[in-house]
Amino acid sequence: MTELRLPPTWPHLDTPPPARRTPWLRDALAAEPEDGRTPPLAGELRADVCVVGGGFTGLWTALEILRRAPGTDIVLIEADVCGGGASGANAGYLMPMWARFSSLVAIGGPEEARRIGEASAAAVDEILDFAYAHAIDIEHRRGPWMWAASSPAQRGAWQQTLDDLHRAGIEPLRQITAAEARAAVGTRAHHGAVLDPGCATLQPAKLTRGLRRAALDVGVRIHERTPLTALRAAEGRTVRAHTPYGSVHADRVVLAINAWAGQLEDLGRRMVTVASDTLLTQPVPAELKALGWDGETSVCDSRRRLNYYRTTPDGRLLFGKGGSGVAFGGLGPSTLWGDALRPAELRAHLGRLFPGLASAPVDMSWTAPVEYSVTSLPFAGWLKSVPGVCYATGYSGDGVGPSRLMARVLASFVLGTDDEWSRSAFTRPPAGWFPPEPLRYPGSRLVLPALRAVEAREDRGGRVPPAVKRLLSVF
């Protein structure tokens, strides 16, 4: 019998949810309390499709399958609660994929890159329209996203992307001066930027919980607190998804598990899971007003361990820092949840960019795992070990909008549809690879401090030899 047993580090019933929910999920659960409609799975179920994972990807996929094939019987299982994973912990940036246009060109060529870029831009409006139609208060605001240089060394990091967009005959990004980049959010540390005007920010956990409600309303059977323990091929080319107290016998299984996919088969060679630290302040509207921040611009800078920052409608500042740590060996993303791993570094970068907010009171800080693919793009495919099981992963820190597109890919897979999504660039597995264990963890323990040193030197205006940067890019 063909089977896939999941590693001990996979979420289980005896694995408690994060001791402290993110502020996003805390507020979402308070606004829309548990309603008893999604009990843990007990017993045996039969379904057309079993979706594993109750985040953006899993919920959008269930809804997309039903949109195309009404009446499909779908069971969705989630180890924690819907939104308990990355979908309830991210920064809430809803963006098109124009900033990743060069990566799309490298995989699929300029025409495919343009098609995906345009679809991702349309997905921004689709998601906002969906929230409005289903009365989901996602606290969104339309506004530009800024790809900034927060040190002199980062200037021009976007030039290749702008050149590729120009050659494709589209110019969705607009370059601005250093003075404009500084004035937009009130920092002296910007040295130029480009803007994407077709973006938004939102409360990600409220969107996830709203998607859960919408999926239940159209007949998706959801079982929260139901971790997957094994997958086995069954009779008639079907699959049995095992859980602690029951199983789902389905024609197709969708794994919408983000960072945990790195523990399956050889997918870990194509992606690396790192921790990202985030803090959310208490409301500080007066301080933000003093900066001249218009409240609608969201920012990511251009360093390897990027900083990201935005505000919320009630006057809070969200500030995050990527690359704060990695999991040891095969311990997996379950070890990268909880309090911020490097809170002092998080505060230091916040203080450098916004000295007036350096001592702002913090509501909560947390860390969460982010899976980065070799190409920085999400990818989808079929497992080799268990026929009939497909997956999507590799969002590389940008999953809110792209998850809507990956749902189309997965729906086409499940329904056997030969179309532009089942043949898209997202279905071409990354050709490169990250160093495996036992090299990966010791290597990261050397590389991360080196990257921090490089950042500190560049933030002071110093120069780092190109050879050093090339060496660090191996990991």
Secondary structure, DSSP 8 states (H G I E B T S, - for coil): --EEE--TTS--TTS---SS--HHHHHHHHHS---SSS----EEEEEEEEEE--SHHHHHHHHHHHHHSTT--EEEE-SS-TTSSGGGTS--EE--SGGGHHHHHHHHHHHHHHHHHHHHHHHHHHHHHHHHHTT-----EE--EEEE-SSGGGTTTTHHHHHHHHHTT----EEE-HHHHHHHHT-S----EEEESS-EE--HHHHHHHHHHHHHHTT-EEESS----EEEEEGGGEEEEEETTEEEEEEEEEE--GGGGGGSTTGGGSEEEEEEEEEEE---HHHHHHHT--S--EEE-SSSS-EEEEE-TTS-EEEEEEEEEE--TT--GGGS-BS-S-HHHHHHHHHHH-GGGTT--EEEEEEEEEEEETTSS-EEEE-SSSTTEEEEE--TT--TTHHHHHHHHHHHHHHT--STTTTSGGGS--S-----TTTHHHHHHHHHHHHHHHHHHHHTT----HHHHHHHTT-
